Amino acid sequence: MDLTLDELRLIAEFRKLSPAARDELLLHVAKLACRPGATPESGAPADQCRLKAVEQRPETEKGPIITE
């Protein structure tokens, strides 16, 4: 995964914060994301692709294992 210089700087600064400061920052970001008028990102970023939905396979379903 390639990160931009800004993303790397954000991660480095976040790691320098105390646990209390991290919690405060995360709460503030959550409030910003939930405010009216905030639109969630639509689709995948330009440099990434959306994953296809996982198909259901009967052999992976949980069920009793029959042994003799």
trRosetta pair geometry for C-beta under 8 A, 3 or more apart (Angstrom, degrees):
i j d omega theta_ij theta_ji phi_ij phi_ji
2 47 7.7 -72 64 141 111 147
3 7 4.1 -123 -175 91 105 128
3 8 5.2 131 110 -55 123 82
3 11 7.5 -1 171 -8 165 136
4 7 4.7 98 53 7 75 102
4 8 7.1 -139 95 -4 40 87
5 8 5.7 -55 -149 37 32 112
5 9 6.4 34 153 -20 65 105
6 9 5.7 -54 -148 36 31 111
6 10 6.4 34 153 -21 65 104
7 10 5.6 -50 -148 33 33 113
7 11 6.5 32 154 -18 64 104
8 11 5.8 -54 -150 36 32 111
8 12 6.3 32 153 -19 65 107
9 12 5.7 -54 -146 37 32 111
9 13 6.2 27 158 -15 66 107
10 13 6.0 -59 -146 40 28 106
10 14 6.1 31 155 -22 64 109
11 14 5.6 -54 -145 35 29 113
11 15 6.4 30 156 -21 63 106
12 15 5.9 -56 -152 33 29 111
12 16 6.9 30 150 -21 61 105
13 16 5.7 -54 -155 30 37 114
13 17 7.3 49 148 -35 63 95
14 17 5.9 -43 -162 10 39 116
14 22 6.8 79 -172 -115 82 95
14 25 7.3 -151 -124 99 89 158
17 21 4.0 -129 -172 93 107 119
17 22 4.8 141 103 -60 125 76
17 25 6.7 -47 -151 -5 172 140
18 21 4.6 91 51 9 78 104
18 22 7.0 -137 93 -9 39 86
19 22 5.5 -51 -147 32 33 115
19 23 6.5 33 156 -19 65 103
20 23 5.8 -52 -152 34 32 111
20 24 6.4 32 151 -18 64 107
21 24 5.6 -53 -147 37 34 113
21 25 6.2 35 154 -19 66 106
22 25 5.8 -57 -149 38 29 110
22 26 6.3 27 155 -17 65 108
23 26 5.8 -57 -146 38 29 110
23 27 6.3 31 155 -20 64 106
24 27 5.8 -54 -149 35 29 111
24 28 6.5 29 153 -19 63 106
25 28 5.7 -56 -150 35 32 112
25 29 6.4 30 154 -17 66 106
26 29 5.7 -53 -146 37 33 111
26 30 6.3 36 154 -22 64 105
27 30 5.7 -54 -149 34 31 113
27 31 6.6 33 152 -20 64 103
28 31 5.8 -53 -152 33 32 112
28 32 6.6 32 151 -18 64 105
29 32 5.6 -53 -150 36 35 113
29 33 6.3 33 153 -19 66 106
30 33 5.8 -56 -147 37 31 110
30 34 6.2 15 158 -8 66 114
31 34 6.1 -68 -143 45 28 101
31 35 6.5 47 156 -49 65 96
32 35 6.0 -36 -149 -1 30 116
32 38 6.8 130 154 -95 57 146
33 38 5.8 170 -163 149 31 155
33 40 7.9 52 -170 -94 95 75
34 38 6.8 39 44 48 4 142
35 38 5.0 95 63 -20 74 118
39 42 7.4 -31 153 -30 111 98
41 45 7.6 -20 177 -66 142 74
43 50 6.8 -89 -159 -55 66 125
44 48 4.7 -120 170 95 115 92
44 49 5.8 104 91 -155 166 14
44 50 4.5 -151 -34 -57 125 76
45 48 4.8 58 59 25 89 105
56 60 7.9 -143 -168 58 55 109
56 61 7.8 37 -177 -64 97 101
57 60 4.6 67 77 9 102 107
57 61 7.7 -155 95 -26 56 78
58 61 5.7 -36 -158 2 45 118
